[in-house]
């Protein structure tokens, strides 16, 4: 009996001592010693590791969205003279030439684009290798700054070896994680890196301000936070992360913290005013009718929430086991799925549980609670719950949030597992070593995917096989490769390689239209394949067979009109007349916007045989259905006068 009482007493003692240990760990100032003097080797390792993992991408060209912010952006290619335009306009305007409401709230991320313009101004031309080096350098600095912040947070935590401390493990897991390849290897991903870098600097400066009362660190924190916001909107989550961190890891001086929050809040308001006057603000009821910019188009509320929870569950799965990876999660790589299906329901329960434990841990200042709240807060803005991002998910969206995951794992391995059982320390070493080897290997395998558009999309269709966009972009990459083979004598006869490229381009474009039938880019690629084959074979019957379903899906593709003009006087009128007449009639029977295009195709038939009774009747009927009765009457009279 006495033994049992002793055991119960011991348990009670442990329970009472847990908060006390945490309270002791948050004693004293955040900054106690020079980071680089003590951790210069750690800093070198983090930077070198960044280059070891990503050096392969240095000679790679621009890919994917790089054309929007760099290669085809008129402001970027102005160099220094384009900086003001970049700062004072919506971020897509330099590419499109005008402001377009493509996604909810538009985009305002001028700072990273300004760095591209500065590169152009200094070098005098586009140089992707320089851009890649800068991305890797900024990534390494982000890892170092993350460790600097963590050293201050865990200043009283004593580790036997610095290389197995919570700060270093977190930072090296972060640098090595394969889910970051999109942000680093894709030059455009610099906005993610810079947003995280400046947000961490704002946090670091805010913690330094809590140690001293001078305005130096207060101003630095506000400026860094503003630069983070100008890099990408995600930084706004640090308005909550900064005070949360100070609360968790110190005996909070509330008067100082209120002052810091006020400065950050004023900075946020200034940013929002600037953003509202350039790009506009997200509008809750704004309807985006393009599926590729609104993946939830046509979904029920249950399907929308189910798809969101499915992606949020997938983020956790990829953080734990980063395979397979893809840059494309457009419709319908993520399926339409109800919240009442198993996977979304489990994900929902999991996130509710995380939220519960995060809030519950506020009182005890649990490290796990902090890691959870950091993850949830930084993920919130890219979750699609509050703002429609224009895609289901992207791996780069969890660039910032992944630090919370890395911290939880590092804390488990460095501080918890060694105490759980005999041999726990060795187990922790083995797990950490296997994680780093696995992360590093996966990252080095993943980086070459970003070499060019073809390699990128080959990898995407292998993973996101049900994405219309991935299949369409694969088709585009193959078609572009085909065009690079063209010579003045190409159209006399296609080589086996050229025919193969066209066949595969057609295959992937057809896969895309099977998923989303009216997807413009996929239908455009099918038009391109059909016209290129005609130029070589002059087989008008094959051209007609291929073109009919495309026209019925997307009669508005402008290149169809251009090629119809090209076919005039080619000796195919006897075949083209019934073709144009048939598709024109069929288009007139649709009840959507495709009906408006019936006139164009019936007009092609009319140009070939203006005295044909059928085509005049078809035009009369088409105009009548469109409510244009004067034109309908004119063709009706003409049809009645013809035999």
TORLO-388571 format. One record per residue (C-alpha): x, y, z; residue in three letters. Coordinates in steps of 0.05 Angstrom, whole numbers, plus 5000, padded with zeros to 4 digits. Example, Ala and Ser with C-alpha at 12.3 -4.5 7.8 and 13.67 -1.06 7.14 Angstrom:
524649105156ALA
527349795143SER
! end
This chain:
500050005000UNK
505550485017UNK
509050324952UNK
502650484914UNK
501851154951UNK
509051314935UNK
507851184861UNK
501551614861UNK
505252154897UNK
510852124846UNK
505952174788UNK
502652774821UNK
509453094830UNK
511053004757UNK
504353304737UNK
505553914781UNK
512654004759UNK
511354024684UNK
508954744681UNK
514554944729UNK
519754664680UNK
516655064624UNK
516555694666UNK
523955624682UNK
525455524608UNK
522456204591UNK
526456604642UNK
531157164622UNK
532257574559UNK
531157274490UNK
538057484465UNK
543657254511UNK
549757164465UNK
552357264395UNK
549156754349UNK
554456734296UNK
560156704346UNK
557156074376UNK
553555774316UNK
557955984257UNK
558955254237UNK
551455124239UNK
550355724195UNK
555555474145UNK
552354784144UNK
545455064131UNK
547955494074UNK
552354964043UNK
546754454049UNK
542054924011UNK
546954953953UNK
548454213955UNK
541054053949UNK
539454563896UNK
545854693856UNK
543154273798UNK
537754793783UNK
542855353772UNK
543455243696UNK
535955123687UNK
531655593646UNK
525355973665UNK
519155533672UNK
511755563690UNK
509656243721UNK
516556543709UNK
513756833644UNK
508557223683UNK
513457563730UNK
519857553689UNK
520457343616UNK
513957643590UNK
513158193642UNK
514058873610UNK
515559213676UNK
520958713696UNK
524358803629UNK
524659553638UNK
529759433693UNK
530559993743UNK
525560433705UNK
520159913717UNK
520659903792UNK
515360443804UNK
510560093756UNK
511459443794UNK
510359773861UNK
504060143840UNK
500359613799UNK
497158933808UNK
502458393800UNK
499458093736UNK
498958763700UNK
506058763675UNK
504458103639UNK
497358233613UNK
498258973600UNK
492159133642UNK
488958963708UNK
484958323704UNK
480358033757UNK
482757313745UNK
482757093818UNK
479257313881UNK
482657943908UNK
487857943852UNK
495257923870UNK
499958453898UNK
506958183910UNK
511458733882UNK
517858613922UNK
520157963890UNK
518458223821UNK
522458853837UNK
528458413851UNK
527758103782UNK
527558803752UNK
533758993790UNK
537258373764UNK
535258563694UNK
537659283705UNK
544459053730UNK
545758493680UNK
542258823622UNK
538658183602UNK
535057573629UNK
539657093666UNK
536156513699UNK
542656243729UNK
543556873770UNK
536356833793UNK
537156113815UNK
543356283855UNK
539756853890UNK
533856393906UNK
538455873938UNK
542256413976UNK
535756704004UNK
533456014022UNK
539755874061UNK
539056544097UNK
531856364115UNK
534355724147UNK
539656094186UNK
534656624210UNK
529756084230UNK
535155784274UNK
536956464303UNK
529656564324UNK
529255864353UNK
535755954392UNK
532556554427UNK
526056164439UNK
529755564469UNK
535255974502UNK
534755594567UNK
534254914536UNK
540854544544UNK
542754024492UNK
548653564497UNK
550553714424UNK
548754354386UNK
547753934324UNK
542153564358UNK
538954164390UNK
531754374375UNK
533855004336UNK
538854654291UNK
534454034278UNK
528554474261UNK
532654894213UNK
536054314179UNK
529453934171UNK
526554574141UNK
532354654092UNK
532153924072UNK
524653834064UNK
522853633992UNK
516254003994UNK
520254643986UNK
523054473917UNK
517654863882UNK
519155493921UNK
526655443910UNK
527655123842UNK
522255533809UNK
524956243805UNK
518056553814UNK
517856203882UNK
522256753909UNK
516057103936UNK
514956513984UNK
522256534008UNK
522457294016UNK
515857304053UNK
518356784103UNK
525257114108UNK
522557804125UNK
517057524170UNK
522357154211UNK
526557794213UNK
520358164239UNK
519557624292UNK
526957654311UNK
526758404316UNK
520458384357UNK
523657914407UNK
529758364411UNK
525158954425UNK
522158564483UNK
529258544513UNK
530559284507UNK
526159894504UNK
529360274447UNK
525660404381UNK
531260094339UNK
528459394342UNK
521259634341UNK
522360004275UNK
526359424247UNK
520758944263UNK
515459384230UNK
519759504168UNK
521458764160UNK
514158574169UNK
512159084115UNK
517358794067UNK
514658104082UNK
507658344063UNK
510258653999UNK
513457983982UNK
507057583992UNK
500557654031UNK
502257044075UNK
506457494119UNK
500057794148UNK
499457164191UNK
505557394230UNK
501057934260UNK
498757354303UNK
505156934303UNK
509657474332UNK
505557614396UNK
504056874402UNK
511456704401UNK
513157234452UNK
507556994497UNK
509556254493UNK
517056364505UNK
517556924556UNK
514557214619UNK
510757694576UNK
511658444588UNK
504658634565UNK
505959374560UNK
511759254511UNK
507858724473UNK
501859194464UNK
506459714436UNK
509559214387UNK
502658974366UNK
500459694354UNK
506359824308UNK
505059184270UNK
497659344265UNK
499060044237UNK
503859724187UNK
498359234167UNK
493459804156UNK
498460184113UNK
499759564071UNK
492259434062UNK
491160154040UNK
496860093990UNK
494159423965UNK
487059683959UNK
489460253915UNK
493459803869UNK
490659103865UNK
484159163903UNK
481758753962UNK
478758053964UNK
471158073957UNK
467457503990UNK
461857473937UNK
466457563877UNK
464757033826UNK
470456753782UNK
467456363724UNK
473856063697UNK
474855363727UNK
482455433723UNK
481956043768UNK
476255773811UNK
476855023822UNK
470455013863UNK
466155253805UNK
459754853802UNK
460854503869UNK
455754443924UNK
457754733992UNK
458954014018UNK
463453863958UNK
467254513965UNK
468654404040UNK
470153674027UNK
475353853974UNK
478454374020UNK
479153874077UNK
481853354029UNK
487453834009UNK
488854034081UNK
489553294098UNK
494153204038UNK
498753764063UNK
499953384128UNK
500952734090UNK
506253064045UNK
509753384105UNK
510352704138UNK
511652304074UNK
513552774016UNK
511952303959UNK
509552353906UNK
510353093893UNK
507253513838UNK
506954243818UNK
499854173792UNK
493654073834UNK
488654383786UNK
481854083769UNK
481153523780UNK
487653273809UNK
483953383873UNK
477153043865UNK
470353323877UNK
468853003943UNK
463653113998UNK
465653294068UNK
461852674089UNK
466752214052UNK
471951854094UNK
478352234077UNK
475552944084UNK
471852744148UNK
478152464179UNK
482053084159UNK
476653524189UNK
476853144255UNK
484353174255UNK
484553924245UNK
479254034299UNK
483453614346UNK
489654014328UNK
485954664341UNK
483454404408UNK
490354184432UNK
493454834407UNK
488555264446UNK
488854814507UNK
496454874507UNK
496155634512UNK
495755584588UNK
501555104597UNK
505555414540UNK
506754734509UNK
511754704452UNK
507254234414UNK
501454724423UNK
505855284395UNK
507954864335UNK
500754694321UNK
498355414326UNK
504155654283UNK
502255144230UNK
494755304232UNK
495556054233UNK
500456084175UNK
496455574136UNK
489855944145UNK
491056454090UNK
492555914038UNK
487255414061UNK
481755654012UNK
477155714072UNK
477356474075UNK
479856664005UNK
479156273940UNK
486356203917UNK
484755993846UNK
487355273855UNK
485954703903UNK
492954703933UNK
500354793918UNK
506254513954UNK
509355203959UNK
503255433998UNK
505855064060UNK
512855354055UNK
511655784116UNK
507255284154UNK
512254724146UNK
516755064199UNK
511454884251UNK
511754154230UNK
519354154231UNK
519354464301UNK
514653924328UNK
518953364300UNK
525353684325UNK
522553774395UNK
520153054396UNK
526952784375UNK
531353254415UNK
527553344479UNK
522252804486UNK
524152144455UNK
530752054493UNK
526752084559UNK
521351584539UNK
525350944542UNK
532350664548UNK
535650734481UNK
531151324464UNK
537051764448UNK
539851264398UNK
532851184368UNK
532451944361UNK
539151974325UNK
537051424278UNK
530351734261UNK
533452424250UNK
538952124207UNK
534051724165UNK
529552344157UNK
535252774133UNK
537852244085UNK
530852134058UNK
529252874053UNK
535853014019UNK
535252443969UNK
528052623951UNK
529853363943UNK
535753203897UNK
531452733855UNK
525853253852UNK
530053853832UNK
531653613760UNK
524253593746UNK
524654353742UNK
529654343684UNK
524654553631UNK
517254543614UNK
517453843585UNK
520853513645UNK
516353903693UNK
509953693659UNK
512252973648UNK
512952923723UNK
506253273735UNK
502052813690UNK
505152203724UNK
502552443791UNK
496752913775UNK
494052483718UNK
486952753728UNK
489053483723UNK
486453803659UNK
491754343666UNK
497553853674UNK
495453463613UNK
494254093573UNK
500954383592UNK
504353723574UNK
501053783506UNK
503654493500UNK
510754293519UNK
510753733466UNK
507754203414UNK
513154723430UNK
518454183421UNK
515254013354UNK
515554743332UNK
522954763349UNK
524154223296UNK
520854613240UNK
524854793179UNK
522855113111UNK
522054413083UNK
518154123142UNK
511354123110UNK
513553713050UNK
513953113096UNK
514053043171UNK
519552633203UNK
517952053250UNK
520052493309UNK
515353053287UNK
509552583277UNK
510852273345UNK
510952953379UNK
504353143347UNK
501252473366UNK
503252543439UNK
501053273440UNK
494253053415UNK
493952493466UNK
495052943526UNK
490453493498UNK
484952973490UNK
486052743562UNK
485253463584UNK
478653553547UNK
476052893575UNK
476853203644UNK
474553913627UNK
471353903557UNK
471154663547UNK
478254793572UNK
480755313522UNK
488155153523UNK
487154403512UNK
482354533454UNK
487255043425UNK
492754513426UNK
488154033388UNK
486954583336UNK
494454663331UNK
495653923319UNK
490053883267UNK
492654483228UNK
499954243229UNK
497853563202UNK
493953893147UNK
499754323126UNK
503753693115UNK
498653213086UNK
493353693057UNK
488353173081UNK
482153613088UNK
477653033109UNK
482052863168UNK
482253603186UNK
474653643185UNK
473853013228UNK
478753293280UNK
476054003280UNK
468553863287UNK
468553653361UNK
473354223378UNK
468854743346UNK
462754473381UNK
466454533448UNK
470055193437UNK
467755563374UNK
470856203401UNK
478155993391UNK
480956563348UNK
485956123311UNK
480255733279UNK
478056363244UNK
485156503222UNK
486055813193UNK
479255833159UNK
481756443122UNK
488056053105UNK
483955483074UNK
480355943025UNK
482055812952UNK
485655162971UNK
480854752929UNK
476954452988UNK
470354832981UNK
466354212964UNK
468453903031UNK
468554533073UNK
461554783054UNK
457654193085UNK
462454203144UNK
461254943160UNK
453854873148UNK
453254273195UNK
457254573253UNK
453655233245UNK
446854903251UNK
449054493311UNK
451855113346UNK
445355473336UNK
441754933376UNK
445855053439UNK
442755473493UNK
449255753520UNK
454156263493UNK
456355783438UNK
449955953400UNK
452856653387UNK
458356343344UNK
453555973297UNK
453356593253UNK
460956573242UNK
461055863217UNK
454655923176UNK
457956543147UNK
463856123123UNK
458855663087UNK
455256273058UNK
461856553031UNK
462755912992UNK
455555842966UNK
451656492978UNK
445956252933UNK
444855602970UNK
437855542999UNK
439955123060UNK
445255613084UNK
440556203077UNK
435155833117UNK
440255643170UNK
442556363177UNK
435356603182UNK
433956093237UNK
440456263273UNK
439157013273UNK
431956893296UNK
434356483355UNK
439157053373UNK
433357553371UNK
436257923311UNK
429857923270UNK
431858423216UNK
437657993194UNK
433357373201UNK
428057663155UNK
433257843102UNK
435957133098UNK
428856843102UNK
426857243040UNK
433157033004UNK
431956293022UNK
424756332996UNK
427056612930UNK
431956032919UNK
430455332893UNK
! end
